[in-house]
């Protein structure tokens, strides 16, 4: 029995080869792997000795020879194949242990040249794997060190691997070469500027109990390269397995969190924020976010951009939540939150990375791809287009609202004050509908706070009048095609508005803002979310 061993990943290969030799196998090898095995004291025959031909072209050509591929591809159940091997002095090879040049690792290095990348494209390795995998009925092909123990156990037990094992390993080998070729094709097409093909490679992260609904099957896959703000790379510290909807919602929350440098907290339901706030510390941020909408947060998801401390954990504990996410948890805070056995607690890498990932959305029979929407313009006074000018406090709220409305389903309107959401209007078919929802909600939230502070029953308060005294700020994810949203905002006492601008009727909205004393800023960028 003969085994050909030629690997880039040399993990465990010496022990694997030693075991094969002890079982009576002959070893064939090439260059670096052969040197390693010889240094370990193992008897190894070079491939050049088998082929009678030296390695040439700096090692580019060494295994591409009939005495290698004939030895792999010949069917053992066909006498004519075996006769042809004998006529040409070829001995069969019964096991191939090969993994490939580190192409993916090479192109991941900063500043890698195309010349270096091309030199790490393996030719002989994939050819041997494909030959061995095609003839799986007779040849065992091993590409992953994790499979060494099982292969050795079977050979020790029966003298060979089982057909079931060889078929499974053949499938793994073809997967290995397919992934390898996809990485090369993606790289080379990018160099040549050819966008008409897309190759995706994801590893399964976990099977899910079901999808959006119980009758839908679902799985969770992850990219090969970990990225920040990713659930696929998060560490679950407590609670039940994540569901499909949990993952969608939690991902939306993480995208909002990454907008802020100040201590920030957000509560989220159905991929829309129901309460969000910045604070002097994480405790204040959470108190404000919770007060923004104490009703909707029930059964929701909470995310922080700072470590969760014990005081914050004490505030979270009485509330029914699905998930709490943060970059870290103080030990005593984690201990307290873990008393809620079903609460999912996730530690997420929130170290910023400026590199935008590509986002994919499947449609019937197709796939949409776009860059992540990471860039958010800072809202500054020079964007103002009205007679009324925003104060520093209003500017801070405009910038805060602009970063929140970006993550609300379109049509989106957000009403804020003092770094805290008071009203969120999401996903309406017209913008005035979203504005009505957000402003009514803001007036009600303010009235509840007034009632709590004064003891006056909330139902006796004039909510709109209370809103008018508050000095609210409004953010819109799209432009105003009419001046109706501005008129409605003025009716609730809104002091400043930020919107993208770009409507052919911008002047109507600007005129209405001037008439009502509202400062309006045109951001010059749009953040629709569908």
N, C-alpha and C positions, 0 to 999 in steps of 0.2 A: 504494500500500500504506500502511495506517495502523496505527500502534501506540499503544495507550493505556498510559501508564506512571504508576503511582501507588503508591509504596512507603513503608513505614515503615523498613525496613532499606535504607539508601541506599548500601550498599557496592557500588562499581563501577558504579552506575547511570548516572553522567554519561558515562563511557567507553562504556558500552553504547548509550546514546542517541546519542552522537556518531557511533558506527559506523553505526547505523541511518540517520541523516541523510545520511551520506556515501554510503550505498547507495540513496538516493532515497526514503526513507520519510518520511511525515508523522507528527509527534508530537502526541498529545493528552495532557493531564495535568490534575491538580487541585492546588490550594492549595500545600502545602509542597514537593511534588516539582516542580511547575511553576516555582516561584520559584527552586529550585536549578538547574533546567535553563536558565532564562532568564539567571541569573547567569553561567552557563557560556557564554553567547552562542548558545544553540541556539534555532531557531525552534519555538515551541510554541503550540498552540491550546488554549485552556481548554475543559474539558468544558461549562461554562456557555454558552460561545459556540456549541457544537454543539447543545446541548439547547434553547437559547433560554430557559433558566430559571436563576435564580441559585442559588447554594448557600444553603440555609436551615437554620434550627434549629442554629446554631453549627456548621455543616458536617455535621450528621447526615444531611442529604439533599443529595446532589449528583450521584450517578451512577445513581440509581434512576429511570430514564427509558427510554421505548421507543426513543429515538434512540441509546441506548447498548446496551441489551439486544437490541433488534431487530438492531442492527448486528453483534452477536456471535452470536445464535442462528439467524439466517436461513441455511437450507441453500443452498449455492451450486449444488447440482445440481437444485434445484427452481425452475423458472421462476416459479411462482406466488409463492414467497417473495421472489424478486428483484423481481417486479413490485410487490409490496406495499411493499418498501423504496423503490422509485422513486416510487410514488404519494405516499409520506409524506416524501420528501426525506431519506431516510436513506442514508448511505454505510456500507459494510461496514467493520468493524474486523478486521484480520487477525492482530494480535498483542496479547496482554495481558500486561503485566509488573506484577504486583501481589503484595505481601506485606502482612501484616495488622498491625493495631495490637498493640502488645506487651502483650497481656493477661496471659500467664503471668509475664512479668517484673514486671508491676505488682502482681499479688497476692503475689509472692514478697517484696515489700518489707515490712519491719517496720512494723506499725501502719497498714497500708493500710485505708482505709475502703471500705465497700461502694459508696458513691457514686462514688469514684474508680475502683474496679474496673469498675463498670457503664459508665462513660464510655470505658473502653478496650475495649469490645466492638464490634468492627467489624461493620458491616451491609452497606455497599455493596461492600467488598472481597470477602468470601466470595460475594456474589451474582454479581459479575463473574467470579470464578474458576470458579464452577459453570457459568455460561453458556458461557464460553469452553471449559471442559473438556468439556462435553456436545457441543459442536460441533467436537471435535478434528479431524474430517476436513478442516476448512477453517481452523481458528484455532489458532495457536500460543500456549500459555499457559505463562508462566515465573514461578515463585515463588521460586526459589533463585538467588542471584548466581553460584553455582558452575556454573550451566547457561548463563550468558551466552556464554562463548567457543564452546561447541559450536553453539549456535544461530546465532551470527554466522558461523562457519565454513561452515555449510550454506547460509546465505543468500548468502554471497559466492560459493560454488561453483556453486549451481544457481538462485539467485533466490528460493528458498523452503526451508522445512524439509521433511524427508521424512515420510510418513505414520507410519513407525515412531517417529520422534522425537516427533511430535505426540501419538501414543498414550502414549508413555512419560511425556511431560510432563503429559498429562491425568491419568494415574494419580498423579503426584506432587502435582498441584494438589488432587485429591480427598483425598489423604492429608493435605495441609496443612490443608484445611478441616475434615477429620474430627478431627484432633488438636486444632485450635483449638476446635471445638465441644465436644469431650470435656472440655477444660480448663474451659470456661465451665460446662458442665453439672455437672461435679464441684463447682466452686466454688458455684454457685447452689443445688445440692441440699444442700450442707453448710450454707449459710445458712438454708435452709428446713427442715433437720432431716429429710431424706428419705434413708434408708439402703438402700432396696430395689434400687438400681442401683449398679453398680460399674464405673467406666471405668479401664482401665489403659493406660499408655503407656510402652513401653520401646523403646530402640534396640538393634539388634544390636551386640554387642561383638565376637563372633567365632563362626564356625561351628566345631563341634567334630568331631573325627575320628569319634567315636561316643559313645553315652551310657554308662550303667552297664556295658553289655555290647556287644561288637562289632556285633551285629545291630540295635542301636537307634540311630536317627539323633538328633542333639542339636545345639542351638545355645545360645549364651550371650548373654543380653540384659542391658542395664544401664538403670538409672533415668536420667532426664534430669538430675536434680540429684545431683552427687557427694556421697557421705556418707563419714564416717570409717570405718575398719576395713572397707573394701570392696575386694574383689578386682577389681571392675569398674573401679575407678579406680586400681588398683595399677600400678606401673611394673616391668615384667619386665626384669631386668638380665642374665640369663643363662639358658641351658637351653632345653629343648624346649618346645613348645606345651603349655599346660595341658590336661588331660583333664577330662571330666565329673566323675569321682571325685576328681581332684586338687582341683577347685574346691569340691566339697562338703566335703572334709576340711579344706582350708585355711580355709574360712569358719568351720567349727566351731572351729578353733584360734584364729582372730582373736577370736571371741566369748569365749573363755576369757581371752585376753591382756588384753582391756579391763577385766577384773575387778580388775586389780592396779595399784597405784601404785609399790610397791617393785620393784627389778629382778627380773624374772620370766622364766622359760623353760618351754616346754611342748613335749613330743613327743606326737604324735597319730597314731593308726591307726584307720581305719574310723569316724571321727567320735567317737572316745572318746579321752580322754587316757591315754597309757600311762606317762607320767612328767611331773611338774610340780613346780616348786619356786621359792621366792623365795630371794634371797641378798643379801649385802652389795653385790655388783656382779654384772654379767651373767655373768662367768666362773664365779663360785661357783654362781649359779642354774643354769647349764647343767650343771656337774659333778654337782650333786645330782639334777637332772631325769634325766640319763643313767643315773646309778647306780640310780635308782628302778626301771628296767626296761630293761636293756641288750639284752635279746633282742627285745622287741616293737618297739623303735624302728627296727629294720632295715627299710629301705624306707618309712620314715614321713615325717612332716611336722613341722618345727620352727618355732616362732614365739617371738620375743623382743619385749619392750616397751622395749628400749634399743638404742642403736647396737651393731652387731656389730663388735668390735675384732679386732685380729690374733690375740691370744691365744685368743679364742673360736673364730675361724676355724680355727686350728691344731687345736683339739679336734674340730671338726666334720669336717674334711677326710677323716680315715680311715674315717668311717662312711658307709655307703650310705644316702643320703637322697633323697627325691623333691623336697622344697621346703624352702627356708629363707626366712623372712619376718622383717622388722624395719622400724622406722621409718627407719633409715639404716644404711649400711655404711661403715666407715673405708676409705679408698682401698686401703691395703695388704691389708686383710681381703678386700675385693672382688676384688682381683687374685689372691689365693691361691685363693679359692673358685671363681673362673672357670676355674681349671685343670681343674676337673671339668665338662666341656663339657655333660653332660646334666643337671646340677643346676640346677633352676629357682630363681632368686634373685629375690625380689620385695621392692620397697620399697613400704611401705604407709603411707598417712596414718593416724596414730594420735592425732591431735589430738582430744581428747574433745568430744563433742557431746551435750548432754543431751536432745535431741529424739529420741524413739523413732520408728523407722520401722514401717510396717505389714509384717508377714510374710505371705506367701501360700503355701499348699500346695495343689496340685491333687489332686483325687480323681476317680474315674470320674464324669464328668458334673457336676462341681461344683468349687468353690474354697472353701477355708477362709482366713479372714483374721483376724489378731490383732496386737496391739501386741507389739513386741519385749519380751522379759523382761530389762529393763536394771536394774531396782531390786533390789539385794541387801542385806538387812538386816545390819547389823554385829552380830556375836555378842558380847554383853556379859554380865557376871555376873548382872545382874538377870533374865535369862531362865532361870536355874537353878531347878529344881523339886525337887532332892534335898537330903539332909542333907550329902553331900559337896559341897564347893565347888571350882571349878576355880582353879588357880593362874594367874598372869599368863601363864606359858609355855603352859599348856594352853589358855587363852582364845585366844591368838594362833593356835594350831594348829586350834582349833575354827573360828575365823573363816576360816582358810585352807581347811580341808576343806569348809566350807559353800559357799565360792565355787567349788570344784572340782566337788563332787558335783552342783551345779546343771547342769553341762554334760556329765554322763555319762548315757547312755541308761538310762531307767527299766526295771526296778527298779534303783536305783543305791546302792551302798555304797562309800565311800572311806575308807581307813585312812591316817593321816598322822602324822608326827612331825617336829618341828623345821623346819616350813615346807617339807615334802617329802612327796610321795605314796610310800607303801610298798606299797599294795595297792588295786586298783580292781576292783570287781565290777559288771559292766554288763549290762543288758538281759535279766535272768533273769525267768522267769515268776513267781517268788516271791521275797520279800525275803531269806529265810533262805539261799536259794541264792546270791544276790549277796554276802551277808555271809560265807558259807563261802569263796567264791572270794577275796574281798578279804583276809580274815584269813590264809588259807593263803599267799597271795602275799606278804603283808607279812612273815610269819614266815620264808618262804624267802629273801626279799631281805635281811632282817636276818642270817640264818644265813650267806648268801654273804659279807656284809661281815665277819662274825666269822671265817669260814674264811680270808678273804683277810688279815685282820689277824694271825691266830694261826698260820696254816699247818696247822690241823687240817682234815682232809677234811670237806667239808660234809655228806656222807652219814652221818657218825658223830655229828653234832650233833642234839640234841633241839630241833627248830625251835620248837615251841610254848613250851618253857621259855625259850628266848632271847627270844621275843616277850613273854613275861610280864615280863621284866626291863626291857623297853624303855620302857614307859609310853606306849602308843599312844593315839591319838584316833580316833574313828569318826564319820563323817557319813553321814546317810541322807537321800535326797531325798523320802521319804515317811514317814508315821507308821508305828509298829509296831502291828499289830493284835493281836499276842501278845507275850509276854515272851521268846520263844525267841532273838531276835537279841541281846537284852541278856545272856541267859545265855551264849550263845556268845562274845560280846565279853568277858565276864568270864573265860571259860576261857582266853582269849588275853592276859589282863592289861590290857585296855583301861581307861584311867583316866577318860575323859570321852567323852560322846556328845552330838552335836547332831542333832536331828530336828525336823520341823515340829510334831508334836503334832496333836491333833484327832481321835484315835481314841476311840471310846466306851470303849476298854479302856486308855487312857493310864495309869490308876492301876496296872494290872498291871505295866507296864514300869517305872514310877517305883518301885513296891515292890521289884521285882527289882533295880533299880539301887541302892536303899538297902541291900538285903541283901548286895550284892556290893561296896559301897563305890565305886561309879561315880558321878561327877558327870554329871547329865543336864540338858541345856538344851533347851527347847522354843522354836523360833524363831518360831512363829506365822505362818509363811509357807511355801508349798510351791513347789518348782521341778521339776515333772515335765518330762521331755524324751522325746518319742516319735519 
